[in-house]
Amino acid sequence: MELSDANLQTLTEYLKKTLDPDPAIRRPAEKFLESVEGSQNYPLLLLTLLEKSQENVIKVCASVTFKNYIKRNWRIVEDEPNKICESDRIAIKANIVPLMLSSPEQIQKQLSDAISIIGREDFPQKWPDLLTEMVNRFQSGDFHVINGVLRTAHSLFKRYRHEFKSNELWTEIKLVLDAFALPLTNLFKATIELCSTHANDASALKVLFSSLILIAKLFYSLNFQDLPEFFEDNMETWMTNFHSLLTLDNKLLQTDDEEEAGLLELLKSQICDNAALYAQKYDEEFQPYLPRFVTAIWNLLVTTGQEVKYDLLVSNAIQFLASVCERPHYKHLFEDQNTLTSICEKVIVPNMEFRAADEEAFEDNSEEYIRRDLEGSDIDTRRRAACDLVRGLCKFFEGPVTGIFSGYVNSMLQEYAKNPSVNWKHKDAAIYLVTSLASKAQTQKHGITQANELVNLTEFFVNHIQPDLKSASVNEFPVLKADGIKYIMIFRNQVPKEQLLLSIPLLINHLQAESIVVHTYAAHALERLFTMRGTNNTTLITAAEMAPFVEVLLTNLFKALTLPGSSENEYIMKAIMRSFSLLQESIIPYIPSVITQLTQKLLAVSKNPSKPHFNHYMFESICLSIRITCKANPDAVGSFEEALFMVFTEILQNDVQEFIPYVFQVMSLLLEMHKNEIPSSYMALFPHLLQPVLWERTGNIPPLVRLLQAYLERGANTIASAAADKIPGLLGVFQKLIASKANDHQGFYLLNSIIEHMPPGSVDQYRKQIFILLFQRLQNSKTTKFIKSFLVFINLYCVKYGALALQEIFDSIQPKMFGMVLEKIIIPEIQKVSGQVEKKICAVGITKILTECPPMMDTEYTKLWTPLLQALIGLFELPEDDTIPDEEHFIDIEDTPGYQTAFSQLAFAGKKEHDPVGQMVNNPRIHLAQSLHKLSTACPGRVPSMLSTSLNAEALQYLQGYLQAASVTLL
């Protein structure tokens, strides 16, 4: 694409259309942009648009499209074409920083993100001048530019907070510190001075405080991995200024908004984070500053109001105290009983209260409420921070803290009892206090794993939780209902099983509650209870114990999906999946209605898939329905196909990318259920599965390979007779996969199925070409993964077609090739093969080469006979060689760049492990002994003499054992 006005105009038109709410206009425009994004100059056209377009909406749209384009395409993936040509890459890097700095803030943010994506790949090696270019802009004195630089630096360096330590990372951080630490410190001091100069200018202060927030965030990122020498030497400058900013109050920076945190709050929150980082990691160096920070933060907590805008600040301040009180050498600061009482009274209890804002979120923004409360993304809530502080204090002062709080809990419960409808919030706080006191260690998977011995959890459950859940109405006091259900969920390992069984009908009942939070919690609690393990690794709650509730459970779960706000509720769908898995054949009578509801739901969400977890559990539930029913009645597979194929066809025709990998997995499961030939409905689809466009998407490859394997297992003869013209297409797929280091194993899965199942005559003409392709790949890039797969393939070929056929095909490609493969690949590498079935295939194949291949006995190949036998005994007896050369250690962990539908494996669509030599050979060691015996009868005296001359003593001893076990001798 040329950088011409005509192209800019075309691009503008299409970008406009991508904003159209009508999918008939929007989709083709998105497809068009997708089709041209590989063209040269495409990114430069976008950058020109966002710089020169007269329409703001086009500028913003171009900046978002550009950022997403960079996200998808910048990373260069091995084995895959480079999606952005080199000249475009150079031009982007030359222009993007000045363009970002001169753009309005909305666009600046998008370009700043794009720079950090490019930086993640190219900085510092391929973009050495990025830092200098950024630091030089600090001199400009223009804070719009400076904030642009700071924002970009923040998005570039924040990954230091979660990267694993490595020499490469440390070298990069050192390079950044050398160039950036001093200018950042000077900018920090200058900005603070400007703040006092402009103390009465509100608009100037806003810009300056935005800079200070970004500077404080950069301080956190640059100090996270280790304490840099520069910051240790300049700690006085940083900490003194941080401390004075914590105590600063400027009326001009206070906001009237009760919800949104202002600049002052955001800055103080970040400073609390920075102080907590130093207190936890660099306590020795931070010691002189700690007492004044504790005092300042304590005062901050006692004087800050209950408004939502202070939530982040209060929770970070409390987290600072929590991190300090857990460290043994700060213990003395908290020892005094009065201090503890004061903390409990002034910090913990007030921040555990359920405020009007929480009530509003509970009712009107339930999804966010659930995310924070259930999934632990409530890091920045007051309650979570107060809870962490309780845990921190309990580390050294469990007795006194439990004593202080028990008094509070009792008085709160008494208040509630006086007038429940008015005072229910007191009980909510009491339950929260008990929970935070009792839980010492918790995991998402198992609930509480360590509890405070001083709290009687079962007694509290029976006296205060159960009565709420037993009340006649599921809709009164929804917050207390949610608390009660959450209590069961959290303490499911501490509450006795009989109490859990009594709770199950109560939870099932609460699936009907109108409150989204209540019915979601009920579904989640049931799902967690169903996964608890009892003795002998079985489930704690059995299908028999659930028998009386099956109908009402399934009815209420599916009904809950029709409640307002829960049509795509992932917790309910996960509970459906888990119920199926627990109940197994008890669900069969309900399957007709269940599968109808699931297919209707599938059809509805396929129009606009937006909840990946919900979709995943929905497909898992479909797989379970198929598995459970067809296990009892294999003929039922037809009725599932009838129910599902219409929806599947629609998904494939509309190219619903998110669902296609799932559809292929469910189809594989259905096809594998067929015992005889492939139904014609599948054969009609077969040619479409070979279309190259389907194989372009990484997420499709594993499920498509499995589906093709199912076709080959069930219908190789049909393919050979009715679709022989498609065999080149099938091999074309193999050729594409084998060329990629990431997917070569998938290519071998397909090839192995072709060799195992296709009638020999149908692939004769292609065999030599297959081997040539494999040798070319071996020459070009030989990886451990490829070698392992290659060994399994040649041995499977040998098992299927015979050892002589293997030797002949190798030697027809190049004379003496067979000997080279034995000497250079099979003998030295066979130890690397892993997996029961894979090892067995190799053992049977090598046994055939040793005992059924005449050239091994009387040509120059004979010298390889004993080393090959030695290698085979090694495969049986030595530990697996799992060493991987350093340079290819990370090769098969391919993470796809940008947003692509990643492949999500369905657990309940799992494929049974298939053993191609299972019927022929049971024990490969005994099979070796019997085959050697047979060979020695055909040529007496040869085998023992070959063994005695060159097989080592240990291997010989093992071999004697095999011969004894098989009750045979060598002649």
N, C-alpha and C positions, 0 to 999 in steps of 0.2 A: 504494500500500500504506500502510495507516495504521500509526502507531506503537502497535499494540495488543498485549496479551498473547497473543491468539490467533495473530497473525502471528509473534510471537517464537517461539511454540511450534512453528508450522509450519516456520519457518526452522531451528530446532534439529533437528527430525526429519530435514530434507533434508540438513543439513550432516553429520549422523551417517552418513547413507546414502552420502555421497560418500567416506567412509573405508572403505566395505565392499570387501573384496577381490573379491567376486563382481561381474563386469561387468553382469550382468542387474539388479542392484540399484543399482550405482554410476552407470551411464550415464544411466538415466532421471532420477536425482537431479541429475546435472550439467546435463542438458538443461533441467530445471525451473528451476534457478538461472539458467541462461543466459536463459530466457524471461522471468524477472521482473526481470533486472538493469536494464532500462530504466525500471522504475517509480519514481515519486517516493518518497522515504523509504527505498528499499532500502539505500543505504549507511549511513543513520542506524540502521536496524534492526541491521545488522552491528555497528556501534560500540556500540550498547546491549547487544548480546549479549556482546561481548568485555569489557564493563565489569561486567555484572550476572550473567552465567551462573554457576551453582554448579559446573559441570563444567569442569575445566581443559582437557580435550581440546577442548571446544566453543569455549572462549575462544581457544585457539591456532588452531583451524580457522577461526574467524570472522576472526581477524587476518590469516591468510594469504589467505583469500578476499577480504577487504577490500583488501589490498595489490594483489592481481592485478586486482581490479575497477578500482582507480585506474590501474594500469598500462595497462589496455586502453582506458579511457574518458575519462581526465581531459583529454587533449589535445583541443583543438577544431580539427577539420580543416575547411579551407575547402570549401564545397559540400556538406558532410555535416552531418546533423543533430547538434545538441549533445546528447551522450548523457547528460549529468548536468544536471538542472535547476538554475537559478541559486540557488534557496533552499537546495538540498542542498549546493551548493558553499560557500555562505556558512557554513552550519551546520558543515560538515566543518572548514573552516579555523578556526572559532571554538573548536571542541572538541578538535581532535586533539592539540595540543601538551600541554595539561594531562593529557589521557588517557594520552598516551605516557609522560609523566614519572611518572605514578602506577602504571603497569603493571609487572608482573614482567619481568625481563630478556628472556625468550624472546619476549614480546609486544612489548616496547619496541623490539626490533630490527625487527620487521615494520612497526610504525607509523612508526619512524624512516625506513625505506625509503620508505614511502608519502609522508611529508612531503617527502623529497627529490625524489620524482617530481612532486609538486604544485609544489614550489619551482622545479623546472626550468622549468615553464611559467609560474608566476604571480609568482615572486619576481624583482625587488623590486616591479615596477609594481602587480600586483594583490594583493600581500600585504605591504604596507609595514611592518606592525607585527610581522612574524615575528621579525626580529632583536632588537628591543627586548624582546619577550616572552622570548626565549631568554636574552639577556644578563642580564636581571633575575633569572633563576633562579640565576645564579652566587652571588648574595648569600645563598641559602638555607642554605649550609653543609652541606646534605644531599648526600653524594657519589653517592647513587643517582640523585638528580635531576640533579646536575651532569654525571655521566657520560652520562645520557640526552641532555642538551643537546649535550655534546661529540660524542657519536656521530652525532646528527642533523646538527650543523654539518659534521662530517667527510663524511657522505654528500652534503651539499649543496655543499660547496666542492671536493670532490676532482676535479670536472670541470675546474677551472682548470688541472689538470696537462696536459690534452690538448686544450683548446679552442684554436682559431686566434685570433691577436690580432685584436681589433676594438675600435672606440670603445665599442660597447655593453658588451663584456666589461670593458674598463678602467673604465668608469663604475661597473659593478656591483662590481668588486673594490674600487674606491676607497670606495664606500659601505660595503662590508663592513669594510674596514680601519678607517674612521673610527669605526664602532660597536664593532668587535670586538677590534682589536689591543691596545688598552690593557687592557680587562678580561681578555683572554687572558694577557697578560704578568703582570698582578697575580695571576691564578689560578695561574700557573706558579710564581711566587715563593712564594706562600702554600702551595702543595702541597708544594714542596721543604722548606719549614720544617716542615710537618706530618710529613714523612717522618723528619726527625731527631727530632722530638718523640716519634713513635710507633715509633722504630727497633726496639723490642723487641716490638711487637704485630703478630703475623703477619697477622691478619685485616684490621686497619686498613691495613697496608702493601699488601695485595693490591688493595684498593679504590683507594688513592692511586696505585699504579703503573699501574693500568688508566687512571686519569686522565692520568698523565704520557705514556703511549703515545699516547693520543688527542690530547693537546696537541702532542706532537712531530709527529704526522701533519698536524695543522692548520697547524703552522709550515711544513711542506713545501709544502702546497697554496697557502698565502697568499704564499709567497716564490717560487713556481715561475715565474710569468710575467715578473716583474722584481723588483728589490730595492726593497721599499717603504721610503720615507724613515723611517717609524716604526721598522722593524726595523734599519735601518742605525744610527739613533741609539741603539737599545737592544741593539746587537750584544754589547756587553760582558756584559750580564745573561744573554742567551741562551747565548752560547758558553761562558762560564765555567761555567754550570750544566750545560750539555750535557757539557762536558769532565769535570766532577767525577762526573756520572752514569756516564760511560764507564768510569771507574776504580773505581766503587763495587762492593763485593761484600758482600752481606748473606746470611748463612747461612739466614735465615728465608725468603728468596725462592728458594732453590735447590730444585729439584724432583728427585724420585727417578726420575721417568719419563725413559727414555732417548730416547723418540721425540718427545714433545710439547715444543715450546719453552716455557719459563716466561716470566713477565712481565719478568724482568730481561733475558733474551736478546732478547725482542721490542723492549724499549725501546732497548737498545744497537744493535740492527739498524737501527731507525728513525733513531737519531742518526748512525750511519755514513752513511745515505742523505742526511740533512740536510747533513752535512759535505761529502759528495761533490758535492751540488748547489751549495754555496757555492764549493767549490774549482774546479768547472767553469765556473760562470756569473759569479761575482762575485769572481774570484781577487784582484783588486787590494785590495778592501775586506777580504777574508778573510786576506790575507797575514800579518798579525801573529799570527793564531791557528793558522796551518797547521802549523808545526813541532811544537807540542805535541799536535795531533790525530794527526799522523803517528806520533809516539812512542807515544801511548796506544793507537792502533789496531794498531801493530806488536806491542806487548806483548800486546795482546788475542789477536792471531793466534798468537803463539808459546806462549801459556799455555792456549789453549782446546783441549779434548779432541776426539776423533774422533766422539763420539756424534751421532746424527741430530738431537737437539734443538738443537744449535749450528749446523746447516747454514745457516740463513738469516743468522745473525749473521756466520759466517765468510765466506759468499759476499758479503754487503754490505761487510764490512771489506776483503776482497780487491778488490771493485769500486771502493772508495774509493782504494786504492793504484793500481789500474789507471787511474783517471781522473786521478790526480795525475801519474803517470809519463809520461802522454802530453802534458802541457803543457810547452812549451819552457822556461818560466822556472822549472820545478821540477826541470829535468833534473839540476842539480848535486847534488840529494839522492841520486841513484842512480848517479853516475858511477864511484864507487870499485869496483874488481873484487871486493873483499871483500864489499861491500854486495850486489852482484849475486849472488855465490855464496851468500851467506847467504839472500837472498830465494828463490833457486832451491831451496836445500836445505831451508829451514825452512818455507816457505809453499807453494811450487808443488808440489814432488814429493809431500809428504805428502797434499795435497788432491786429487791425481790418482789416489790408490789406490782400487781397487775394494773397497769395504768389505762386510762381511757383510750390512749393511742393503741395499746395492745389489744383492747377489746375491739376497736375498730378494725385492726388488721385481722383479728380472729374471724370477724363476720364478713368483711368486705374484700379482704385480700388474702383469702385462706391459703392459696398456693404458696405465697411468700412466707406466711406464718408457718406452714408445715415444713417448708424447706429449712427455715431457721431452727425450728424446734426439734424436728425429727432427724434431719440429716447433719446436724452439727454445723450448719453454715451460720450459726448464731454467734460466731466469734465476737462480733462487735455489739452484742446486746448486753444490757446491764445485768440481766439475770444470769447469763452465762458467765460473765466476769465475776459476779458475786459468788456464784457457785464454785468457780476455780479458786477464789480467795478462801472460801470455807475449806476446800480440800487442802490448800497450801497450809493454812493455820493448823489443820488437824494433824499435819505431819509431825509437829512437835508438841502440840497442845490439845490432843484429841479429847482428853478428859474434861478440862475446863471449858472448852468450846462447846462440847456436847451438852454440858451442864447449863451453860448460859442459854443455848438455843432451846433446850427442852422446855425451859420456862416460857420462852416466847411462843413455842408451838402450842403449849397447853392454853395459854391465854388467848391465842388466836382462835383455837377451836371452841373455847367457851364463848367468845364473841359471836362466832358463827351460830352456835346452838341457840343463842338468845333470839336471833331473828334471821333465819337462813336466807330469805329472799332479799334482804338488804345487805347482809354481811357476808355473802358468799365469797367475796374477794379475800377475806381473812383466811378462809379454809384453803383457798387456792395457794396463798403464800405459805401456809403451814405445810401443805403437801410438798411444795417446792423446797422448803427448808429441810424437811425429812429426807427428801430425795438427795439433796446435795450433801447432807451430813452422812448419809448411809453409804453413798457410792464412792468407793476409793479408786476403783479401776473399772473401766468400762470399755467394751468393744461393740462395734455395730453388729457384729455377727452373733455374739454370745450374751449381750446385755451386760449386767454388772458381774464382774468376775471376782471382785474383792469387796466385802462390805464391812462397815463399822460394827464391831461386836456390841457396841453400847446401845444400838437401836433395835428394838424388836419389830422386825418388818412384817411378820405374819400377823401379829396382834394388831398392828396399825391397819393392815389390809382388811382384816375381818371387821374391825370396829368402825373404820372411817372410809374405806374405799368401796367395799361391797355394797353397803346400804345405798350409796348413790347409784350404783349400776343396777340395783334390783328395783329401783322405784318404777312406778307404773308407766310414767311417760319418758320416752327416750329423748324428748325435746326440751325438758326443763333443765336449767343450769348447764347449758352445753359446755361451758369452760370446765366445770367440775367433772363432767362426764369424761371429757378429753383427758383431764388430769388422772382420773381413775384408770382409764384404759392405758395411759402411758406408764402408770405405776406398774401395772401387770407386765407390760412389755419390758420395762427396765429391770424389774426384780424377778423375772421369770425363773431364774436359777435358784433364788432364795425361797420363793413361796412354794410350799409343798404341792406335789402333783395333784392331790385330791382337790385342793383349792383351785388349781388351774382348770381341772375338769369341770368344776362348778361354774367357772367363769365363762366357759365356751358358749353355752346357750345365751348368756348375757351379751357376749360380744357379737354373736350372730344377730341378736335382736337389734343391737346398735348400728348394724349396717343400714337400718331403715331411717336413721336419724336425719333430720333435714340439714343439720349443720354439716358442711363439707368436712370440717376438721374432725368432727366426731365419727362420721362413717368412714373417713379415710383411716383414722387411728384404729378403728375396729378391724378394718381389713388388714392393716399392717400388723396388728397384734396377733390376729389369727395366723397370718403367714409366718410370723416369727415362732409362734408356739408349735406350728406344724414342722418346723425344721429342727426342733430341739432333739438332741440324741439321748436315748435311754441306754439301758444295758445292751450288750452284744452289738453295739453300733446300729441298732434299729432306731426308729423314731420313738420318742418318749410317749407320744400320743398315738395310739394305733388306729388302724382303719376300723377295727371291731368296736373300739370305744366311741368312734365317731358315727357308727351306724345309725343311731336314732336321729341324728341331725342332718343326714346327707341332703335330704330334699330341701329342708328350710335353708340350709347353708347355700346350696347352689341357687335357689330361688332368690334369696336376699342379695347374693353377690351380683347376679345379673341385673336385679332390680336397681341396685345401687348405681350401676352404670347409666341408668336413665334419670338419676336425680340431677337437678340443675347444677351445673358447674363440674360434674364428674363424668362427662361422657367419654373422656380419655384419661381417666384417673389411673396412673400407673400402679398405685398401691393395690387398687381393687383387682386389676388384671393380674398382678403378681400373685395375689391371694387365690385367684381362680386357678392359675397354673399350679400353685403349691397344693391346693385342695385336690386337683386331679391326680397329682403325683402321689399324694398320701392315700387317697381313697381307692385308687386303681379300679378293679372291676366293679366296685359298688356304684360307679358313675354310669355304667353301660345303659341302664334303663333310661337315663336322662339325655343320652347322647343326641338323639334326633333333634330335640329342642335346643340343646347347647350348641350344636354345630350350625344350626340355622342362625342363632344369635351371633355367633362368632363370625360367620361369613357376612352377615349384614353389617356388622361393625367394620370388618375388613374393607368392604366396599365403600363404606362411608369415609373411613380415614384415608383410603388410598387417593381420594380426590385432592387431599392436601396434607401429606404426612408431616406432623410437627412435633410429635412426642416419641423420640426414639426408644425410650424404655418401655413405654406402653406398647408400641408396635412389636418390640422384641418378645415381650411376655405373651402377647396375643398369638404370635406364630408358634411360640413354645406350647401354648395351650392347644392349638390346632394339632400339633404333632402328637401331643399326649393323647388327645381324643382318638387319633388314628391308631397309634400304637396299642392302646389299651383295648380298643374294640377289635382290631384285626388279630390281636393275640388270641382272643376268645373265638373270633369268627373271621377267618381269613377272607371269606367271600365278601365281607362288608366293604372291602376296598373300593368296589364299584360305586357304592352310594356316596362315599366321600368324594370320589372324582366328580360325580354328578354335581355335588353341592359346591365344589371348589373351582372347577375348571372355568366356569363362566367368569368368575372374578379374576382368576389368574390370567385369562386371555386379555381381559381389559387392562390389567396392570402391565402386561408385556406390550400390548399395542400402544398404550399411552406412555410407555417408557418411564414408569415411576421408579426412578433409579434407586431410591431408598429400599424398595420392596423386592426388586428383582432377585438379589442374592437369596432372600428368604424363600421366594417362590420356587427357585431351583432346588433348594434343600427339601422343601415339602414334597416336590414332585419326585425327587430321588427316593424319599421314604416310601411314597405310594408305589413307585415303579418296582422297588425292591420287594414289596409285598406280593407282587404277582409271581406265581410259581412257574407258569409256562411261557407262552409267547408274549410279545409286546402287543398291547391293544393298538388298533389303528390310530386312535386319537393321539398317541405318543409319536407314532411314526410320522404323522403329518407335521409335527413340530420339529422333528430331527434336523432337517436341512437348515432351519432358522438358527439352531444352536451353534452352527459352524460359521455364522457370519462374523467377519473380523471385528465389526464395530462392538459386538458384545464383549470381545476379549480385550478391548482397549482399556476397560475399567478394571483396575486391580481387584476391587471388591467382588467382581463376578467370578474371578478365576477359580478359587477353591470349590465353590458350589457347582459351577459348570462342569469342572473336571469330574466331580463326583457323579453328576447327572449322566455324563457321557459314559462313565464306568458302569452305571446301572443299565444303560442301554446295551452296552457290550455284554454284560453278565446275563441279561435276560433275553437279548434278541440278536446275538451275533449272526445267527443263520439268516434271520429276516434281513438284516443289513446287507449281508453278503449277497443274498438273492435279489432283494427288491430295491436296495439302495447302493449297489456296488459303485455307482458313479460318485458317491459321497465319500468313499474311502480316501481319495487324495485330499479332500477337505479336512478329514479327520487327522491325517498325517500332517497337513499344513498347520493345524493347531499345535500338534506335538512339536513341529519345527520352531514355531514362534516361542513356545514356552521354554524349550531347551536352550534357546539363545540367551535367556535371562538368568542371571545368577540368583535372582530372588525367586523365580518360579520354576527353575529347572526340575525340582523334585515333583512338581505337579505334572510336568511333561512326562516324567518316568511313570507316574501312576497311570497315566493314560496309555502309554506305550505297553506297560506290563499287561493291562487289561486287553489290549489289542492282541498281543502275543498269546495270552492265555485262552481267550475266548473265540477269536475269529477263526473260521475254518482255514487251515494252512493254505489252501489253493488261492484264497482271496487276497492274501498279502504277499504271495511269492514274489511278484514282480517288484515289490517295494523294499524287500528285505535288505538288499545290499546298500541301497541308498540310505536306509535308516542308520546302518553301521557307519557309513562314511560321514554322515552328519555328526554322529557321536564322537568320532575320532577328530573331526575338525574342531569341535568344542573342546576336546581334551587338549589339543595342541594350543588353542588360543587362550583358554583360561581354565586351569585345572584347579578346582576347589575341593576341599574334603567332602563337602556335601554332595558334589557331583560324582566323585569317585565312589562314595558309598552306594548311591543310587545306581551307578553304572555296573558295579559288581553284582548287585541284586538282579539287575536286568539280564546280564549275560548268563548268569546261572539259571534264571528262570527260562531263558531261551534254550539252554542246554537240557533242562528237565523236559521241556515241551517237545523239542525237535531232535534231541539226542546230541551226544558229545561230538560225534563225527560231523554232524551238520554244522556245529559251532566251529570246529577246526577248519572245515572246508570253506565256510563263508569268510573267515578271517584271512585264510591263505589266498582266497580268490581276489581279495582287495589288494594284497601285496604279499609276495612270497615270504614265508617264515614269520608272518605277522602273528600267528597263533602263539609261537614261542615267546615273542616279545611281550605280548599281553600277559602271558603267564608269569614271565620273569620280572617285568617292570610294574605290573599292576596287581595281578591276583595274589601272588606270593607275598610281596611286601605290605600290601594294603588291606588284606582280608580281615585283619584284626580290628579294623575300624568299624566294621559293619555292626549296627546295633539293632535291637528289637528281636523278640523271639522268632517271629515268622521269617523275618529277613535272614536271620542266621541259619534257620532251617533250610530255606531255599538254597543258600550258598553251600551248605554242607552237602545237600543232595546233588547239586550241580557239580561240585568238585569231585564227589564220589564217582559220578558218571564219567568225568574226564579221566580219572585215575583207572577206572575199571572197564569202561565201554568204548575206549577210543584207541584202536589198534596203533595209530602212529605214536602214541605215548610209549609203546613197548618196543618198537623196533626202528626208530629213526633218531635224528639228532635231538628230538624232543625228550628222549628217554632220560637224559641227564636231569630233567626238571621233575621227574616222577617223584623221587624221594623228597626234595624240598617242598613240593606241592602237598604231599601227604603230611609232612611236618607242619606246614601252615594250617592244614585242616585240623590236625590234633590241637594246634594252638588255638584255633577258633573255638574248639570245644572247651579247652581247659584253662586258657589264660584269661586274665581280666581284659575287658574291652579297652582298646586304645582310643581314649577320647581326646587326645591332644589335638589342638588345632593350631596351625601356624599363625604366628602373631598377626601377620598382615591381613588375615581374613577373619579375624575374630568376630567382627561385627557385621559380616556380610549378609547373613540371612535375616537380620533384624531390620526389615525394611519398613520405615514409617513413611506413608505416602504423604507427599507435600500437600499442604493446603487442605481444603475441604473436599474429600472424595468419600463416596459411600464406602466406608471400610467394611471388610467382611466380618459379619458377626455370626459366629458359630452357634447354631441352635443345639443346646445340650440334648434336648429330647428328640432330635432328628438324627442322633448319633448313628454312625455306620458300624455294624458288627465287624470285628476284625476277621479278615478272610485269609485262610491258609490254603494256597493253591496246591501244596503237596501233601495236605492233611490225609487224604484218603489213601495215598500211595505209600507214605512213610510215616510211621508213628514215632519211632526213636531213631534219630539220624546216626547215633553211634553204632547201634546194632546193625543198621542198614549198611554202614561202612564195612563192618566185620563180615556180613553175609556177602557183600559184593566182592570183597577181597578174596573170600573163600571160593567164590564162583570163578573169579579170574585165575586163581591158583590151580583150579581143577582143569582149566582150559590150557594153561601152560605150566605144568608142574616144575617146581624147583626155582622158577624165575623170581617169584615174589619174595620168598624168604631170603634169597641171596641179595636182592636189592635192599631189603630192610637191614640186613646185618652189616652191609658195608657202610651205609651213610646215614641211617636214622639215629638221632641221639638217644642216649640210654633212657632218659626220662619219658620221651615220646613213645619209645618202644614199650616201656612199662604200661603206659596208658593203653596202648594198642592191645597188649596181652589181655588187659582187663575187658576191653570191648569183645575180644574173641571168646573169652570165657563166658561173658554174659550172654553171647549169642549161641554158645555151645557149638562152635565150629573151630576147625584148625586150618592152618595153611599148608598146602602140599608142596 
